[in-house]
Structure formats: C-alpha cells, structure tokens
C-alpha cells in the first residue's frame, strides 16, 4: 500500500477539525454541564444534522442516498480526527449506533429510501437490537422469536444494552424464526418502527459513564408485516448473515475512535511532562515518565498503521475479517493502557474531575466489550488461521 495519506483526506480532516473549533467548542462551553458526563439528546441531534449538512456525518455511504461515497480509509481518518479533538460534541460528528448501518444496504430499494436515507441525513435515528440477556457474544442463540402468521410475523422477546433504544425512530430487530437452525437460516432481521403495538422501551441500563445509558426493548406479540423483513420476504432467515457482513466495519470504526482518543490523551501527557516541575526540573526528564510516554507513542503508531492498512484493504476489495478483529482488539486495549499511563503522568491531578482524563478513563473501558469483547476477537483471529 501507499503509506502517504492522500491530500484530499488531509483536507477533509482539517475541515472537520475546523468545524469542531468553529461551532462545536463554543456549544460545548455554553450548553454542556461540565459536572455531568451526558450530552442532552437534542444537542446530539443538532450536531449530527449540522455535520450531515457539511458532509462529514455519514460520508462513506452512497451518494444516491445522501452520502459522499467516501472510501473507508477516509472515514477512518475522519473518526480519528474527531476523537483527537477532545471535544465531547465531536463524538457525534460521525455516526454511531444511532446512525446508518451498512446492514441496511441489503434492504430493498424502498427500505433504503424510507429508512436508510433519513439516517444518513441525521433526520431520524435507529437502534440495533441484537443483544439479549442470555445472548451477548453468542448472538446466534437469541431467544426472541418470530412466528409467521399469514402475511405477518409476531415478535416476542427482550433485548438489552440497546444504545439509543429510547429515542430511536425504528429498531433493526433480530429474531429467531427457527431456533434449531440458528445462524444457518434461522434468524430474521425486521425493521420495526417506534409506536408499533407490542414494541415497548423497558428499563434504562446505566453504566460507568454517568447520564443516559442503554435500554431494554420488549416485544410482546408485536405484529409486523413481511414487508418489514430486511431485504423483503425472500430474506427471511438471512438476518444473522446480514449482520455479520458489516461487523467488520463497526470494529474498524471503533479502532479509529480509540486511536484518536489515545492521541488526545497522549498529547495532554506530553504537555504536562514538559510543564510540570518536581525536584527543580520538568518531570519529563525522568525516565519513568518518559517510559509511560514512549510506550504510548509506540503502541499508538502500531494501532494507526494496522487501522489504515485494514481500511485500505477493504477499499481494495480484500476480505478483512481477521484484520478488523486485530484492529479492534489492539486499539481497544491500547487506548485503555494509554489513558491509564497518562493519568499516572499527571499524578493526583489525573484522577481529579478537573481534568478530562478521569472521565475518559471510564469512557474507554467500554471499547473492550462492544462489537465483540477482546476475547471474542481473539477467538475470531484464531479461527481465521484454522484453530
């Protein structure tokens, strides 16, 4: 591959950084409660819509649906640039679980127009309802059922840890039409609109980061038409395959975000090591402090290169199942180590809420869990070499 970042991508990331400095930092200062972790839903939506107007939010989706057709390498650089700013609102400048998913690209033309296009423009939001209380990493063993009744299907079951579950305009719901078949034709994906009888938002599930968390979704004899099957009625039983096709992109996106966060925290640590004095000299003169910083520089460099390589291979039509799992595994573990080290460099101040490191420390812990835990990534990588 050509290791030089194309000029047009550099210009694009500069444009996003300018957007953050020009519009998002003033919003962060004036409208966010600095004592709380959460960002109000209305403010998130404003940022998403504005970013979509400027062409950043879902730039990697097809032009005919409102995107820019940006290759994955460009999107990876955008996500990294957003996270590198350290601005809390910048997290919403590119799409997350509430936004468009590549899974919907396998929908019918009508489904893409009705459901995917409004997600790309950030006019509507969704949630991805796969995980259940007894089916996390082992997602093909979901117990939510889909029973055919004429031209309709009846959904029954409970999903949990669903990001944006309370606010989604519609959910992409995975249900077992034949539990014995599991992934081999036994799971169907349905697009279920909020307000459908039998579809209710359950309890809120709050994690380490304060504020709004994830949600349970409950389906109690929820009736949907066969036209709401992702890809149309002929795709019944193919839902799990559709989901797995696009998990690689989710893992790559998380890797890029982790890399940006790590770079932001590393920059804070380097600046502090140069400015903070102890025993009449900057603490950066001490080898222990240098070790924390140098180890972080080396690991971040490796993470970036493997992330760029994976995106480049995807853009050139190569399968990246192994590569995307390597990126997710390494970058998620790396960012946790880097943030921990930079807190150590800052000493007691790193632990205080006066600095952003304490909040980020809690935030990044989720990355070793979502889109497949670190252990699941190791399993996928082992399987890819025949073990």
Secondary structure, DSSP 4 states (H G I P E B T S, - for coil): ---SPPHHHHHHHHHHHHHIIIIIHHHHHHHS-TT-S---HHHHHHHHHHHHHHT-TTTTS-GGGTS----HHHHHHHHHHHHHT--GGGGGSS--TTS--GGGGGS-HHHIIIIIHHHHTTSS-EEEE--BTTBSS-GGG---EEEEETTEEEEEEEEEEETTTTT-SEEEEEEES-TTTTTTT-EEEEEEETT-TTEEEEEEE--SS-S--EEEEEEEEEEEEGGGBTT-GGGTTBHHHHHHHHHHHHHHHHHHHHHHHHHHHHHHHHHHHHH-EETTEEGGGSHHHHHHHHHHHHHHHHHHHHHHHHHHHHHTT---HHHHHHHHHHHHHHHHHHHHHHHHHHTHHHHSTTSTHHHHHHHHGGGGTTTS-HHHHHHHHHHHTT-
